[in-house]
């Protein structure tokens, strides 16, 4: 995913289906300098810092 798209998702009130490693996540925040995003996993309480480029929206790849 591109940084511009992450900003668009964060500034929008709509719900977007965003994934990391086949798992649904929500984006909690971003670190632009290191191209990282803090994400929370929908299926449990796990949080992780991941590379923004590793995030994706499933509907774009179906």
C-alpha positions as CSV (number, residue, x, y, z in Angstrom):
1,X,0.0,0.0,0.0
2,X,1.2,3.5,-0.7
3,X,1.5,6.1,2.0
4,X,-0.9,8.4,0.2
5,X,-3.6,5.7,0.5
6,X,-2.9,5.2,4.2
7,X,-3.5,8.9,4.7
8,X,-6.7,8.7,2.7
9,X,-8.0,5.8,4.8
10,X,-7.1,7.5,8.1
11,X,-8.8,10.7,7.2
12,X,-12.0,9.0,6.0
13,X,-14.9,8.0,8.2
14,X,-15.8,5.0,6.0
15,X,-14.7,1.5,6.9
16,X,-12.0,0.0,4.7
17,X,-11.0,-3.7,4.6
18,X,-7.2,-3.5,5.1
19,X,-5.1,-6.6,5.5
20,X,-1.6,-7.6,6.6
21,X,-0.5,-11.2,5.9
22,X,-4.1,-12.4,5.1
23,X,-5.3,-11.0,8.5
24,X,-7.7,-8.1,8.8
25,X,-6.3,-5.1,10.6
26,X,-7.0,-1.5,11.5
27,X,-4.4,1.2,11.1
28,X,-3.7,3.0,14.4
29,X,-1.0,5.3,13.3
30,X,1.9,5.8,11.0
31,X,5.6,6.6,11.2
32,X,6.3,8.3,7.8
33,X,10.0,8.6,8.4
34,X,10.4,4.8,8.7
35,X,7.5,3.9,6.4
36,X,5.9,2.0,9.2
37,X,2.3,1.7,10.5
38,X,1.1,0.6,13.9
39,X,-1.7,-1.8,13.3
40,X,-4.2,-3.7,15.4
41,X,-5.5,-7.1,14.4
42,X,-9.2,-7.5,14.1
43,X,-9.1,-11.2,15.1
44,X,-7.3,-10.7,18.5
45,X,-5.8,-7.9,20.6
46,X,-2.4,-8.1,19.0
47,X,-0.7,-4.9,17.9
48,X,2.4,-4.7,15.6
49,X,4.5,-2.2,13.7
50,X,4.6,-3.2,10.1
51,X,5.9,-1.8,6.8
52,X,3.2,0.3,5.0
53,X,4.1,-1.4,1.8
54,X,3.0,-4.8,3.3
55,X,-0.6,-3.6,3.8
56,X,-3.2,-4.2,1.2
57,X,-6.9,-4.1,0.4
58,X,-8.3,-7.4,-0.8
59,X,-10.8,-5.9,-3.2
60,X,-7.9,-4.5,-5.2
61,X,-6.4,-7.9,-5.9
62,X,-9.5,-10.1,-6.5
